[in-house]
């Protein structure tokens, strides 16, 4: 199974000063920063995926790229923009999709199949998804009475037909790119049965690589039912990608479904979005262990703390004193020069929810949080990982604070997650992994890369 990292402009400043909490002097965002594959000794994923909606500046505008970045992306192409054009990374595929969640409320997708092909061709993508439209409804069986109204049913059917019609045009129009580009037909449906039908239709059109979409809001058993239905409906040698795979951490449970590849950002995001699972380690055998990162927000930049200070509930200089003491105690604990309770007390004294609560009624912090922090500090997980992040940062990798620590912790998570994917057993008997692997690896990837255009300037 191949792990594709869905790009959302996640990079870190290699010259960041952690003591002073400052970027390197003169650092320019993106240009001087490093993507996870550049930052780590080995790339923490097998390839990358770019959603066109994230690049933005289409009919709907939006996107995460600045005007200059979008222009550089168009000029240089996806591979050079993502800095996957060097000899270390040239073998890695670049996947593309439309980013259908961005236009879910529109009546039709903002791109035609021909538009998307031009986007993939110009960007030197190796793999690209057909133009899909997300279906709102999901029902476990195919009883039409499950729909809340005839209108909802008709809308689901309209989006289903539109996605298939787009796929047919997309495949036909992609023929001239054969040999340097692999088209993926996107499966959308409102039930496992309808998704199986879409998958069968796509294979009949000539697709050999399908991408299953719309699974993000589904619960694990529902995702499994969909993947089982699709896998059973398509030939053994057809490859299957799962778009926006939100259940990535449970990937072992999905081995029986014969997934060729999937894309996700989850291990990176959870480093700073999850309430407790922020830092990953491998559990002996299969699976992952999670640690809670220690929150030490920036006193002068955290909006909630700033509000407390403005309301006069806490003094600005007290916040800064607590912040400094938390950081210093953690660093001392990391060096073995402070005790566990000293570090724990210092972090808890500066715990943001605790400060907010204490501002109204005095209490001594959250005992569950204190226990999670105690486990993190006692087990010293940063000393059990040899990746660049943990080597260079030590205990700072476990400090929840600002983008440079949080994203580095996310990059560490990607690398840990990649080892989990690498260790998964092969597909079950009956599927033909070698042919699927051929679809994953693409001729263009083994060609010598053309000299990359100069990005800067
Ligand atoms: Zn690490």
Boltz pocket constraint, residues with backbone or C-beta under 6 A from the ligand:
constraints:
  - pocket:
      binder: B
      contacts: [[A, 385], [A, 386], [A, 387], [A, 388], [A, 389], [A, 390], [A, 391], [A, 412]]
      max_distance: 6.0
